[in-house]
Amino acid sequence: MALRASEIRNMTEAEISIKLVSLKEELFKLRFEQKTGRVEKPHRISVARKDIARLLTILKEKENAKG
């Protein structure tokens, strides 16, 4: 399930960072499964990439709002 921007904006920077690390790990595993030909849900790769982009964007917005 894709993350919504409103859900991410309600998170703290630490929570966003933790979620970002877990999504990057998931993306790594999905890419590995894709290369070995065992990926069950190939659409999860694009969903994970988009979620990572959303997290990074909102994290940058929060950093810029600080100062």
Residue pairs with C-beta under 8 A, 6 or more apart in sequence:
2 47
2 50
2 51
3 19
3 51
3 54
3 55
5 54
5 58
8 16
8 19
8 54
8 55
8 58
9 58
11 19
13 59
13 62
13 63
16 55
16 58
16 59
16 62
17 59
19 55
20 52
20 55
20 56
20 59
23 48
23 51
23 52
23 55
24 52
26 44
26 48
27 45
27 48
27 49
27 52
30 39
30 44
30 45
30 48
31 45
33 39
33 40
34 42
34 45
39 45
